Amino acid sequence: MKFDGITLTYGNRTVLRNIALSIEPGEFVFLIGGSGSGKTSFIRMLIGDFPPKSGVFTDNRGANVYAYSSRQISRYRREIGIVFQDYKLLQSKNVSENVAFAMEVSWYRDHEIAQRVPEVLSQVGLLGKAHHFINELSGGEVQRVAIARALIHDPEIIIGDEPTGNLDPANAREIMRIFEELNTMGKTVVIATHDATIVDRMKKRVIAFRDGRVVSDEPEWVYAA
């Protein structure tokens, strides 16, 4: 993915300013910065939510994402799995049903759902809790359900928007272990975080945002050093 001179505005407010960087397939990247720094806006632009005011964003095939048709944008988004801090799961459905729902809304056949859901639950270590409801799980388990749901389309890119923000240190480490394992499988991983401990421990590429600009881009950066 390449971002060339990206400026993004909401109304009269500029939230990204002249962003120029690239993220290679298979990279693991942290996005850091305070509230309002631009990292969440960057993620939303990356997933196709908001077209930039100026500049070009090209995907891994070299195509301009914001020149896509609505059908092409939909296909592009299926290549991205997103994990949120607040999970966005359905309390009325069990683990298996929550993951299956992501396939149902994309019109997968029943036999495809029956095959794929156990695969992704096994991948995150939750196959044994497929019939548990969300309120019966620990915080770490709930986030693993969210990761399983993000994996359902076998995406090339995994994005985490503060995925450990509601977790204790032990569960946060486990969630990041899963992300790191996905990265070793060849998936591009982009994580927005405030967690200095995780960033310091994992020693991955870190892109720092401030006031809508990239102020640092280091291959192995120590948080707030």
VMD Tcl script that draws the C-alpha trace (Angstrom):
set ca {
  {0.00 0.00 0.00}
  {1.28 3.44 -0.87}
  {0.08 6.82 0.37}
  {1.29 9.73 -1.73}
  {0.56 13.27 -0.52}
  {-2.65 12.28 1.31}
  {-4.62 15.14 2.87}
  {-7.96 14.29 4.49}
  {-10.58 16.69 5.79}
  {-13.80 16.38 7.83}
  {-15.86 19.46 7.08}
  {-13.54 22.41 7.66}
  {-11.10 20.39 9.76}
  {-7.94 18.88 8.28}
  {-7.19 15.55 10.01}
  {-4.39 14.22 7.79}
  {-1.77 16.43 6.22}
  {0.39 15.41 3.26}
  {0.90 11.78 4.34}
  {3.55 10.04 2.25}
  {4.52 6.49 3.22}
  {4.19 2.89 2.12}
  {3.37 -0.36 3.92}
  {4.72 -3.46 2.24}
  {2.84 -6.78 2.06}
  {3.67 -8.87 5.12}
  {4.81 -5.95 7.30}
  {3.85 -5.50 10.95}
  {3.32 -1.82 11.75}
  {2.28 0.06 14.87}
  {0.53 3.44 14.61}
  {0.98 5.63 17.67}
  {-0.01 9.14 18.71}
  {-2.36 10.90 21.09}
  {-6.08 11.40 20.67}
  {-6.73 13.51 17.58}
  {-3.26 12.83 16.17}
  {-4.62 11.29 12.96}
  {-4.01 7.56 13.39}
  {-7.70 6.56 13.49}
  {-8.45 8.82 10.52}
  {-5.58 7.12 8.70}
  {-7.15 3.72 9.40}
  {-10.58 4.84 8.18}
  {-9.05 6.22 5.01}
  {-7.11 2.96 4.56}
  {-10.27 0.82 4.74}
  {-12.06 2.95 2.19}
  {-14.37 4.94 4.47}
  {-13.28 8.45 3.51}
  {-11.75 9.70 0.25}
  {-8.82 12.09 0.71}
  {-9.11 15.71 -0.33}
  {-5.87 15.32 -2.25}
  {-3.22 12.70 -2.88}
  {-3.41 9.08 -4.03}
  {-3.79 5.85 -2.05}
  {-2.86 2.74 -4.03}
  {-3.43 -0.82 -2.88}
  {-1.04 -3.77 -3.16}
  {-1.99 -4.18 -6.82}
  {-1.05 -0.59 -7.60}
  {-4.68 0.50 -8.12}
  {-6.05 3.79 -6.82}
  {-8.50 2.68 -4.12}
  {-10.65 5.79 -4.38}
  {-11.08 5.33 -8.11}
  {-12.79 2.00 -7.45}
  {-16.46 1.41 -8.21}
  {-18.73 0.62 -5.25}
  {-18.49 -3.10 -6.10}
  {-14.69 -2.93 -6.25}
  {-14.58 -1.09 -2.90}
  {-16.73 -3.84 -1.37}
  {-14.35 -6.48 -2.71}
  {-11.35 -4.50 -1.44}
  {-12.85 -4.29 2.06}
  {-13.22 -8.05 2.17}
  {-9.43 -8.24 1.91}
  {-9.19 -6.35 5.22}
  {-10.02 -7.72 8.67}
  {-10.68 -5.12 11.38}
  {-10.50 -5.65 15.15}
  {-11.89 -2.89 17.37}
  {-11.28 -2.02 21.02}
  {-14.99 -2.32 21.83}
  {-15.38 -5.68 20.02}
  {-18.69 -4.82 18.24}
  {-20.09 -8.31 18.90}
  {-23.75 -9.30 19.22}
  {-24.68 -10.20 22.79}
  {-27.72 -12.20 21.66}
  {-25.60 -14.61 19.62}
  {-23.08 -17.20 20.77}
  {-19.44 -17.31 19.67}
  {-20.07 -19.41 16.58}
  {-23.08 -17.32 15.55}
  {-21.16 -14.06 15.93}
  {-18.46 -15.29 13.58}
  {-20.95 -16.86 11.17}
  {-22.87 -13.58 10.96}
  {-19.96 -11.96 9.12}
  {-20.37 -14.61 6.42}
  {-24.17 -14.55 6.38}
  {-24.29 -10.84 5.52}
  {-21.91 -11.56 2.62}
  {-24.24 -14.27 1.25}
  {-22.02 -17.29 1.83}
  {-23.71 -20.68 1.48}
  {-24.55 -22.65 4.61}
  {-21.99 -25.37 3.91}
  {-19.27 -22.74 3.45}
  {-20.16 -21.18 6.80}
  {-20.23 -24.58 8.51}
  {-16.72 -25.29 7.25}
  {-15.10 -21.89 7.77}
  {-16.34 -20.93 11.25}
  {-14.67 -23.86 13.08}
  {-11.46 -23.16 11.16}
  {-11.12 -19.59 12.40}
  {-12.27 -20.44 15.94}
  {-9.58 -23.10 16.08}
  {-7.05 -20.55 14.82}
  {-7.71 -18.30 17.84}
  {-8.07 -21.15 20.34}
  {-11.84 -20.89 20.89}
  {-13.26 -23.95 19.17}
  {-14.17 -25.40 22.57}
  {-16.28 -22.33 23.37}
  {-18.18 -22.12 20.10}
  {-21.57 -22.34 21.85}
  {-20.81 -19.96 24.71}
  {-22.42 -16.54 24.75}
  {-20.34 -13.38 24.85}
  {-21.19 -12.61 28.50}
  {-19.75 -16.00 29.49}
  {-16.28 -15.16 28.19}
  {-13.28 -13.31 29.61}
  {-12.16 -10.04 28.02}
  {-9.32 -11.79 26.22}
  {-11.66 -14.46 24.88}
  {-14.11 -11.82 23.65}
  {-11.32 -10.11 21.74}
  {-10.31 -13.44 20.23}
  {-13.88 -13.82 18.95}
  {-13.48 -10.41 17.31}
  {-10.22 -11.57 15.72}
  {-11.89 -14.75 14.47}
  {-14.63 -12.67 12.87}
  {-11.99 -10.43 11.23}
  {-10.34 -13.53 9.75}
  {-13.50 -14.98 8.26}
  {-12.77 -13.80 4.68}
  {-9.08 -14.80 4.97}
  {-7.99 -11.17 4.49}
  {-4.57 -10.05 3.33}
  {-4.53 -7.17 5.83}
  {-5.41 -7.22 9.54}
  {-6.08 -3.88 11.26}
  {-6.40 -3.46 15.00}
  {-7.77 -0.16 16.36}
  {-6.65 -0.20 20.02}
  {-7.33 -3.96 20.21}
  {-5.80 -4.33 23.69}
  {-7.23 -1.13 25.17}
  {-9.74 -2.94 27.43}
  {-7.50 -5.85 28.41}
  {-5.20 -6.62 31.33}
  {-1.50 -7.11 30.53}
  {-1.66 -10.93 30.33}
  {-4.59 -10.92 27.91}
  {-3.02 -8.09 25.93}
  {0.12 -10.19 25.44}
  {-1.96 -13.14 24.27}
  {-3.85 -11.03 21.74}
  {-0.62 -9.60 20.38}
  {0.81 -13.12 20.13}
  {-2.09 -13.98 17.83}
  {-1.44 -10.90 15.69}
  {2.24 -11.79 15.49}
  {1.38 -15.35 14.47}
  {-0.89 -14.03 11.72}
  {1.97 -11.86 10.53}
  {4.29 -14.87 10.31}
  {1.65 -16.46 8.06}
  {2.19 -13.58 5.61}
  {-0.60 -11.21 6.58}
  {0.04 -7.49 6.79}
  {-0.74 -6.27 10.32}
  {-1.42 -2.64 11.22}
  {-2.12 -1.86 14.90}
  {-3.08 1.53 16.35}
  {-2.21 1.57 20.05}
  {-1.39 3.62 23.12}
  {0.22 0.63 24.84}
  {3.88 1.57 25.34}
  {4.74 -1.79 26.88}
  {3.59 -3.75 23.84}
  {5.34 -1.46 21.39}
  {8.61 -1.63 23.33}
  {8.45 -5.41 23.73}
  {7.63 -6.30 20.12}
  {10.16 -4.02 18.39}
  {8.25 -3.62 15.13}
  {8.03 -0.70 12.73}
  {6.39 2.32 14.41}
  {4.73 5.22 12.60}
  {4.03 8.16 14.93}
  {1.30 10.73 14.19}
  {0.90 14.24 15.61}
  {-1.57 16.92 14.46}
  {-2.42 14.92 11.35}
  {1.18 14.48 10.25}
  {3.65 11.60 10.33}
  {6.39 12.82 12.64}
  {8.40 9.60 12.93}
  {8.70 6.34 11.00}
  {11.19 3.92 12.51}
  {11.80 0.18 11.93}
  {12.36 -0.51 15.65}
  {11.31 2.43 17.78}
  {11.12 2.66 21.55}
  {7.84 4.30 22.61}
  {8.29 7.92 23.78}
  {12.06 7.57 23.92}
}
mol new
graphics top color blue
foreach p $ca { graphics top sphere $p radius 0.5 }
foreach p [lrange $ca 0 end-1] q [lrange $ca 1 end] { graphics top cylinder $p $q radius 0.2 }
display resetview
